Amino acid sequence: MCKLITFVLFLESFALFCQDRLLVKNQYIIDLAEVKDAAFVTLSRPFHESFTVLTKFSTPGDFLISKEIKLDSFKLQDISTLEYDTIKELIYLFGTVSKDSTQFFTYITLNNELEIIGVKYFPIEPFYGSLIKTNIYNNELVICVQSGEMANFKRASAIYLYNLNEDTFKEKVFDINLIKDAKYLPSNKILIDIGTILRLYDPIKETLVENIFLNKQKVSYLATSDLHFDSEINNYFFFTPAGLAPNVHPNIENTDNYSGVLYKLNANFQIEKYKRLGRFREYPAPTKGMNYYNMDNIYLGILNYSTSFVSAETEKKYFTVSKLNSDLEVKWEQTLIPNSDAEYIWLQGIEVMKNGTCLAYGRQGKDAFFNNNLNGFVVKFDEDGEVIPLGDITDTKTTDFYSIKMFPNPVVDQFIIELENNQKQLNFKLFDAQGKLVLTNKTLSTGVNTLDMSSLRSGSYYYQISDDVQILKSDIVIKI
């Protein structure tokens, strides 16, 4: 259990813009996953802050709960991928943290109420980069890909293999071109995309087996590809969302400006079909551009962003979401543009729900690429590609802002709870290790609240802080 001595809980207001997208104010969404009861969790990071925020909301756009993720004594570098275990009903966060001069791969487990129930650290080779991709195979084997620069300023990649059941961790660093994606295959090999080449990696021998496919396509530093193997039809689907390089791809002319291509490969990695999509091939691309739901429902996200490097003027900026079948026939295609001529828009990725609808998420803002005026957005498409409004401006849920500071922990006699900016009173409950309620009906007011724990036995106690609607914070306090 992660014990946070100081906890600041931000419940950001949600607002709809033009009633077609849900906005997460002053945060940018990194990843999104479907969880139990048709709710979704976004992984967002406020600008210039060393913490991550998890926000849970329902598919109609109703806010449910938001939690700040901090790790004691560790500097948070990147918590950048999120997965949901449908069998165990657990949420997993993956990323990197540092302490002193050591960098760690971190694996955080949460329940559906966004309460941290476990944190694990594994020392790794230091990277100046982000964890860009995570895949879970059969709800057991986690494959994470990190790309960036190492201490020697050479570009490199690392694959981390973590077994959820056996609790084993293995790291493999590749001093080669940047790895874009990696998928575990039924053959017990790992299929990896290294920029322009698909290769097989043997995790037992820790060797790259062979080069199996040359896609003849330049992929940008910021882009990641997507791989999927369909065992039912024995085909590979390989999606590269970055721009195409002229004179290298079959049947593509210099005038073609397609911003992505989907390959259908047979069992021998030979091209059966391919489909070019989008426009404006300059380098930005989604980091999660394909979601393979089943052979008749393949969803692709294309970012169309063309920038003149001669002048600072942005010429085109919009994104397109498409739905195809396994024959690469387009079932529907929907394009969304920024809400005004002056806005920037970035498609981060797509997620498909069990009912066949699709969520596209990213960030939009004004003036520039890396500014402080960006808001995360989520857009929902139905099975026919029509945009489903996520609520309405009249019933947008506005939540209270709470700042909660708690200390000391462990506690000898007095436990201090300091509340700031509270708009109403909160309730406090304390349970012992057997779940017996030992302190209840304690009302917390704005300012300093002092709880006398001197009469309690030494040990671990579990507390809850709630308002009239939901539990805002729960964790363990140690009495010594």
C-alpha positions as CSV (number, residue, x, y, z in Angstrom):
1,M,0.0,0.0,0.0
2,C,1.4,3.3,-1.0
3,K,1.2,5.8,1.9
4,L,1.0,9.4,0.9
5,I,1.7,11.8,3.7
6,T,0.6,14.8,1.7
7,F,-2.3,14.3,-0.7
8,V,-3.8,17.0,-2.8
9,L,-6.9,15.9,-4.7
10,F,-7.9,17.9,-7.7
11,L,-11.4,17.4,-9.0
12,E,-11.3,19.3,-12.2
13,S,-14.4,20.7,-13.8
14,F,-15.5,19.0,-17.0
15,A,-16.9,21.1,-19.8
16,L,-18.2,20.4,-23.3
17,F,-17.1,22.5,-26.2
18,C,-19.7,22.6,-29.1
19,Q,-21.3,19.6,-27.4
20,D,-19.2,17.1,-29.4
21,R,-16.3,16.4,-27.0
22,L,-15.6,16.2,-23.3
23,L,-12.8,18.5,-22.1
24,V,-10.5,17.8,-19.2
25,K,-9.4,21.2,-18.1
26,N,-5.7,22.1,-18.0
27,Q,-4.5,18.5,-18.4
28,Y,-3.5,16.4,-21.3
29,I,-4.7,12.8,-21.6
30,I,-2.0,10.2,-22.1
31,D,-4.0,7.0,-22.1
32,L,-7.5,5.8,-21.6
33,A,-9.1,2.4,-20.8
34,E,-12.5,0.8,-20.4
35,V,-13.1,-0.5,-16.9
36,K,-15.9,-2.2,-15.0
37,D,-19.5,-0.9,-15.4
38,A,-18.9,0.9,-18.6
39,A,-16.7,3.6,-16.9
40,F,-13.5,5.0,-18.3
41,V,-10.3,6.1,-16.6
42,T,-8.0,8.8,-18.2
43,L,-4.4,9.1,-17.4
44,S,-3.6,12.8,-17.5
45,R,-0.7,15.0,-16.5
46,P,-1.1,18.7,-15.4
47,F,1.5,21.0,-16.9
48,H,4.6,21.6,-14.9
49,E,3.6,19.2,-12.1
50,S,5.4,16.1,-10.9
51,F,2.3,13.9,-10.5
52,T,-0.3,12.1,-12.6
53,V,-4.1,12.4,-12.3
54,L,-6.5,9.5,-12.8
55,T,-10.0,10.6,-13.7
56,K,-12.9,8.2,-13.9
57,F,-16.0,9.1,-15.8
58,S,-19.0,7.3,-17.4
59,T,-19.5,7.0,-21.1
60,P,-22.3,9.6,-21.1
61,G,-19.7,12.0,-19.8
62,D,-20.6,12.1,-16.1
63,F,-17.7,12.7,-13.7
64,L,-17.2,9.9,-11.2
65,I,-13.9,10.3,-9.3
66,S,-10.5,11.8,-9.7
67,K,-7.2,10.8,-7.9
68,E,-3.7,12.2,-7.8
69,I,-0.9,9.7,-8.1
70,K,2.3,10.5,-6.2
71,L,5.0,8.1,-5.0
72,D,6.8,8.8,-1.7
73,S,10.5,9.7,-2.0
74,F,10.6,9.0,-5.7
75,K,10.6,11.5,-8.5
76,L,7.9,10.8,-11.0
77,Q,9.3,10.8,-14.6
78,D,6.6,9.2,-16.6
79,I,3.4,7.3,-15.8
80,S,2.5,7.0,-19.4
81,T,0.5,3.8,-20.0
82,L,-2.7,2.4,-18.4
83,E,-4.2,-1.1,-18.7
84,Y,-7.2,-2.8,-17.2
85,D,-7.3,-6.5,-16.2
86,T,-10.8,-7.6,-17.0
87,I,-10.4,-10.9,-15.0
88,K,-9.0,-9.5,-11.8
89,E,-10.8,-6.1,-12.2
90,L,-7.6,-4.2,-11.5
91,I,-6.1,-1.1,-13.1
92,Y,-2.4,-1.1,-13.9
93,L,-0.2,2.0,-14.4
94,F,3.3,1.6,-15.9
95,G,6.1,4.2,-16.0
96,T,9.5,5.3,-14.7
97,V,10.6,7.0,-11.5
98,S,14.0,8.0,-10.2
99,K,15.6,8.2,-6.8
100,D,19.1,9.7,-6.4
101,S,20.9,8.6,-9.5
102,T,18.9,5.4,-10.1
103,Q,16.0,5.0,-12.5
104,F,13.3,2.4,-11.8
105,F,10.5,0.9,-13.8
106,T,7.4,1.1,-11.7
107,Y,4.2,-0.9,-11.8
108,I,1.2,0.4,-9.8
109,T,-1.9,-1.5,-9.1
110,L,-5.3,0.2,-8.3
111,N,-8.8,-1.0,-7.7
112,N,-11.9,0.3,-9.4
113,E,-12.2,3.1,-6.9
114,L,-8.7,4.3,-7.9
115,E,-7.2,3.3,-4.6
116,I,-3.5,2.3,-4.8
117,I,-3.2,-1.3,-3.5
118,G,0.4,-2.0,-4.6
119,V,3.5,-0.4,-6.0
120,K,6.6,-2.3,-7.3
121,Y,10.0,-0.9,-8.5
122,F,12.6,-2.5,-10.7
123,P,16.0,-0.8,-11.3
124,I,16.7,-0.3,-15.0
125,E,19.2,1.3,-17.3
126,P,18.6,5.1,-17.2
127,F,16.7,6.5,-20.2
128,Y,16.0,10.1,-21.1
129,G,12.7,9.2,-22.7
130,S,9.1,8.0,-22.1
131,L,7.5,4.6,-21.8
132,I,5.4,4.7,-24.9
133,K,3.7,1.3,-25.2
134,T,2.3,-1.4,-23.0
135,N,0.6,-4.7,-24.0
136,I,-0.8,-7.5,-21.8
137,Y,-0.8,-11.0,-23.2
138,N,-3.5,-13.3,-21.8
139,N,-3.8,-11.1,-18.7
140,E,-0.5,-12.5,-17.6
141,L,2.6,-11.2,-19.5
142,V,3.2,-7.5,-19.7
143,I,5.4,-6.2,-22.5
144,C,6.5,-2.6,-22.1
145,V,8.6,-0.6,-24.7
146,Q,10.6,2.4,-23.7
147,S,12.5,4.5,-26.3
148,G,14.7,7.5,-26.0
149,E,18.3,8.5,-25.2
150,M,20.6,6.8,-22.7
151,A,23.3,8.4,-20.6
152,N,25.7,8.2,-23.5
153,F,23.3,10.2,-25.6
154,K,22.8,7.3,-28.0
155,R,19.3,6.5,-29.1
156,A,18.2,3.1,-27.8
157,S,15.1,1.1,-26.7
158,A,14.3,-1.3,-24.0
159,I,11.8,-4.1,-23.7
160,Y,10.5,-4.9,-20.2
161,L,8.8,-8.3,-19.6
162,Y,6.8,-8.6,-16.4
163,N,4.8,-11.7,-15.4
164,L,1.8,-10.7,-13.3
165,N,1.4,-14.2,-11.9
166,E,5.0,-15.1,-11.2
167,D,6.1,-11.6,-10.3
168,T,9.2,-11.9,-12.4
169,F,10.8,-9.0,-14.3
170,K,13.3,-9.0,-17.2
171,E,14.9,-6.1,-19.0
172,K,16.5,-6.1,-22.5
173,V,18.2,-3.0,-23.9
174,F,18.6,-2.6,-27.7
175,D,21.3,-0.2,-28.8
176,I,19.6,0.2,-32.2
177,N,16.9,2.2,-33.8
178,L,13.9,3.1,-31.7
179,I,11.4,0.3,-31.1
180,K,7.9,1.4,-31.9
181,D,5.8,-1.5,-30.7
182,A,6.1,-5.1,-29.5
183,K,3.6,-7.9,-29.3
184,Y,3.8,-11.4,-27.8
185,L,2.9,-14.2,-30.3
186,P,1.5,-17.7,-29.8
187,S,4.9,-19.0,-30.9
188,N,6.4,-17.5,-27.7
189,K,8.4,-15.0,-29.8
190,I,7.9,-11.3,-29.6
191,L,7.2,-9.4,-32.8
192,I,8.8,-5.9,-32.7
193,D,8.8,-2.9,-35.0
194,I,12.1,-1.1,-35.3
195,G,11.3,1.9,-37.4
196,T,11.2,0.4,-40.8
197,I,11.7,-3.4,-40.1
198,L,9.7,-6.0,-38.3
199,R,11.8,-8.5,-36.4
200,L,11.3,-11.5,-34.1
201,Y,12.8,-11.5,-30.6
202,D,13.3,-14.7,-28.6
203,P,12.8,-13.7,-24.9
204,I,14.4,-17.0,-23.7
205,K,17.6,-16.7,-25.7
206,E,17.4,-12.9,-25.5
207,T,18.3,-12.6,-29.2
208,L,16.7,-11.0,-32.3
209,V,15.9,-14.0,-34.5
210,E,15.5,-12.5,-37.9
211,N,14.3,-9.6,-40.0
212,I,10.9,-10.7,-41.4
213,F,9.4,-7.6,-43.0
214,L,10.7,-4.4,-44.5
215,N,7.9,-1.8,-44.7
216,K,10.0,0.8,-46.6
217,Q,8.5,3.6,-44.6
218,K,10.1,6.2,-42.5
219,V,8.5,6.6,-39.1
220,S,9.1,9.7,-37.0
221,Y,10.6,9.9,-33.5
222,L,7.3,10.8,-32.0
223,A,5.2,8.1,-33.7
224,T,4.5,4.6,-32.7
225,S,3.2,1.7,-34.8
226,D,0.6,-0.8,-33.9
227,L,0.8,-4.6,-34.4
228,H,-1.9,-7.3,-34.1
229,F,-2.0,-11.0,-34.9
230,D,-5.4,-12.6,-35.6
231,S,-5.0,-16.3,-34.9
232,E,-8.4,-17.1,-36.4
233,I,-7.5,-15.9,-39.9
234,N,-3.8,-16.3,-39.4
235,N,-3.0,-12.7,-40.5
236,Y,-0.9,-9.9,-39.1
237,F,-2.1,-6.3,-39.2
238,F,0.5,-3.7,-39.0
239,F,-0.4,0.0,-38.9
240,T,2.2,2.8,-39.2
241,P,0.4,6.2,-38.7
242,A,3.4,8.4,-39.6
243,G,3.9,10.0,-43.0
244,L,5.1,8.0,-45.9
245,A,8.6,8.7,-47.4
246,P,8.6,9.4,-51.2
247,N,10.3,7.0,-53.6
248,V,10.4,4.1,-51.2
249,H,6.9,2.7,-50.9
250,P,5.4,0.5,-53.7
251,N,3.0,2.5,-56.0
252,I,3.4,5.7,-54.1
253,E,4.3,8.8,-56.0
254,N,6.1,11.9,-54.8
255,T,2.8,13.8,-54.9
256,D,1.1,11.4,-52.5
257,N,0.6,12.8,-49.0
258,Y,-1.0,10.0,-47.1
259,S,-0.3,10.1,-43.3
260,G,-0.6,6.4,-42.6
261,V,-0.8,2.9,-44.0
262,L,-2.4,-0.4,-42.8
263,Y,-0.8,-3.6,-43.9
264,K,-2.4,-7.0,-44.0
265,L,0.3,-9.6,-43.9
266,N,0.0,-13.4,-44.2
267,A,1.6,-15.9,-41.9
268,N,4.9,-15.6,-43.9
269,F,4.8,-11.8,-43.5
270,Q,4.1,-11.1,-47.1
271,I,1.8,-8.2,-48.0
272,E,-1.7,-9.4,-49.0
273,K,-3.2,-5.9,-49.0
274,Y,-2.5,-2.4,-47.8
275,K,-4.6,0.7,-47.3
276,R,-3.3,4.3,-47.4
277,L,-5.1,6.7,-45.2
278,G,-5.2,10.4,-44.3
279,R,-3.3,13.3,-45.7
280,F,-0.2,15.5,-44.9
281,R,2.6,13.1,-44.1
282,E,4.7,15.4,-41.9
283,Y,5.8,13.6,-38.8
284,P,3.3,14.0,-35.8
285,A,1.2,10.8,-35.3
286,P,-0.9,9.2,-32.6
287,T,0.9,7.0,-30.1
288,K,-2.1,4.5,-30.1
289,G,-3.4,4.7,-33.6
290,M,-5.0,1.3,-34.1
291,N,-7.5,-0.7,-32.0
292,Y,-8.1,-4.2,-33.4
293,Y,-11.5,-5.1,-31.9
294,N,-12.1,-8.1,-34.2
295,M,-11.7,-9.0,-37.9
296,D,-14.7,-7.0,-38.9
297,N,-14.0,-4.0,-36.7
298,I,-10.6,-2.4,-37.0
299,Y,-10.4,1.2,-35.8
300,L,-7.6,3.6,-37.0
301,G,-6.8,7.1,-35.9
302,I,-4.9,9.4,-38.3
303,L,-3.5,12.8,-37.3
304,N,-3.4,15.2,-40.2
305,Y,-1.0,17.9,-39.3
306,S,1.1,19.8,-41.8
307,T,3.5,22.4,-40.7
308,S,5.7,24.6,-42.8
309,F,9.2,24.6,-41.3
310,V,10.1,27.6,-43.4
311,S,7.5,29.7,-41.6
312,A,5.8,29.1,-38.3
313,E,2.3,28.9,-39.9
314,T,0.3,25.8,-39.5
315,E,-1.4,24.9,-42.7
316,K,-3.7,22.0,-41.7
317,K,-4.6,20.4,-38.4
318,Y,-7.3,17.8,-37.9
319,F,-7.7,14.1,-37.2
320,T,-9.7,11.3,-38.8
321,V,-11.0,8.1,-37.3
322,S,-11.8,5.2,-39.6
323,K,-13.4,1.8,-39.2
324,L,-12.4,-1.0,-41.5
325,N,-12.8,-4.8,-41.8
326,S,-10.2,-7.4,-42.3
327,D,-10.3,-6.9,-46.1
328,L,-9.3,-3.3,-45.4
329,E,-12.6,-1.9,-46.7
330,V,-13.5,1.3,-45.0
331,K,-16.9,1.1,-43.3
332,W,-17.0,4.6,-42.1
333,E,-14.6,7.6,-41.7
334,Q,-15.1,10.7,-39.6
335,T,-13.0,13.8,-39.5
336,L,-12.9,16.3,-36.6
337,I,-11.3,19.7,-36.8
338,P,-10.2,22.1,-34.0
339,N,-13.0,24.3,-32.6
340,S,-11.5,27.5,-34.0
341,D,-9.0,28.5,-36.7
342,A,-6.4,29.4,-34.0
343,E,-6.5,26.1,-32.2
344,Y,-4.0,23.2,-32.2
345,I,-5.3,19.6,-32.0
346,W,-3.4,16.4,-31.2
347,L,-4.9,12.9,-31.5
348,Q,-3.3,10.8,-28.8
349,G,-5.1,7.5,-29.4
350,I,-8.3,5.6,-29.7
351,E,-10.1,3.0,-27.5
352,V,-12.9,0.7,-28.5
353,M,-15.7,-0.2,-26.0
354,K,-17.4,-3.6,-25.7
355,N,-20.5,-2.3,-27.4
356,G,-18.6,-1.3,-30.5
357,T,-18.5,2.4,-30.0
358,C,-15.1,4.2,-30.2
359,L,-13.4,6.9,-28.1
360,A,-10.8,9.2,-29.6
361,Y,-8.8,11.2,-27.1
362,G,-6.0,13.7,-27.2
363,R,-5.5,17.4,-26.4
364,Q,-6.3,20.7,-28.0
365,G,-5.4,24.3,-27.3
366,K,-4.3,27.6,-28.8
367,D,-1.2,29.2,-30.1
368,A,1.5,26.6,-30.0
369,F,2.4,22.9,-29.6
370,F,3.9,22.9,-26.1
371,N,1.9,25.6,-24.3
372,N,0.0,25.8,-21.1
373,N,-3.4,26.4,-22.7
374,L,-4.2,22.8,-23.7
375,N,-7.2,20.8,-22.5
376,G,-7.6,17.0,-22.9
377,F,-10.5,16.0,-25.0
378,V,-12.6,12.8,-25.6
379,V,-14.8,12.2,-28.6
380,K,-17.3,9.3,-28.8
381,F,-18.3,7.6,-32.1
382,D,-21.2,5.2,-32.4
383,E,-21.0,2.0,-34.6
384,D,-21.9,4.0,-37.7
385,G,-19.2,6.7,-37.1
386,E,-21.6,9.4,-35.9
387,V,-20.4,11.6,-33.0
388,I,-22.3,11.0,-29.8
389,P,-22.4,14.1,-27.6
390,L,-20.9,13.3,-24.2
391,G,-23.6,15.1,-22.2
392,D,-24.9,18.6,-22.6
393,I,-23.6,22.0,-21.6
394,T,-26.6,22.4,-19.3
395,D,-25.9,19.3,-17.3
396,T,-22.2,19.4,-17.2
397,K,-21.1,18.2,-13.8
398,T,-19.0,20.7,-11.9
399,T,-17.3,19.3,-8.9
400,D,-15.9,20.8,-5.8
401,F,-12.2,21.5,-5.3
402,Y,-10.6,19.9,-2.3
403,S,-7.1,20.2,-0.9
404,I,-6.3,17.6,1.8
405,K,-3.1,17.5,3.8
406,M,-2.6,14.8,6.4
407,F,0.3,14.4,8.9
408,P,2.2,12.9,10.6
409,N,2.2,9.3,9.5
410,P,3.1,7.3,11.6
411,V,1.4,9.1,14.4
412,V,2.0,9.0,18.1
413,D,-0.9,11.0,19.6
414,Q,-2.3,13.7,17.4
415,F,-3.2,13.2,13.7
416,I,-3.6,16.5,11.8
417,I,-5.9,16.9,8.8
418,E,-5.6,20.3,7.1
419,L,-8.3,21.3,4.6
420,E,-8.1,24.2,2.2
421,N,-10.6,25.7,-0.3
422,N,-13.4,23.4,0.9
423,Q,-16.9,24.4,-0.1
424,K,-18.6,22.1,2.4
425,Q,-17.8,19.9,5.4
426,L,-16.3,16.5,5.0
427,N,-16.8,13.3,7.1
428,F,-14.0,11.2,8.6
429,K,-14.2,7.5,9.6
430,L,-11.4,5.3,11.1
431,F,-11.4,1.5,11.1
432,D,-9.0,-0.9,12.8
433,A,-7.2,-3.8,11.1
434,Q,-10.2,-6.1,11.6
435,G,-12.6,-3.6,9.9
436,K,-14.2,-2.4,13.1
437,L,-15.3,1.2,13.1
438,V,-13.3,3.0,16.0
439,L,-14.0,6.6,15.1
440,T,-17.0,8.0,13.2
441,N,-19.2,11.0,12.8
442,K,-16.2,13.2,12.9
443,T,-16.9,16.3,10.8
444,L,-13.9,18.0,9.2
445,S,-14.0,21.8,8.6
446,T,-11.9,24.2,6.6
447,G,-8.6,24.7,8.4
448,V,-6.7,22.5,10.9
449,N,-8.5,19.5,12.3
450,T,-6.9,17.5,15.2
451,L,-7.8,13.9,15.8
452,D,-6.7,12.4,19.2
453,M,-5.4,8.8,18.6
454,S,-3.5,8.6,21.9
455,S,-6.0,6.0,23.4
456,L,-5.8,3.7,20.4
457,R,-3.5,0.6,20.4
458,S,-0.4,0.6,18.2
459,G,-1.0,-0.8,14.7
460,S,-2.4,0.0,11.3
461,Y,-5.7,1.8,10.8
462,Y,-7.8,2.5,7.7
463,Y,-9.5,5.8,7.2
464,Q,-12.0,7.3,4.8
465,I,-12.8,10.9,4.0
466,S,-16.0,11.6,2.2
467,D,-18.5,14.2,1.2
468,D,-22.2,13.6,0.8
469,V,-21.7,11.9,-2.6
470,Q,-18.5,9.8,-2.6
471,I,-15.3,8.8,-0.8
472,L,-12.6,11.3,-1.6
473,K,-9.6,9.7,0.1
474,S,-8.9,6.4,1.8
475,D,-5.6,5.1,3.0
476,I,-3.7,3.6,6.0
477,V,-2.3,5.5,9.0
478,I,0.1,3.9,11.4
479,K,-0.3,4.4,15.1
480,I,2.9,3.9,17.2
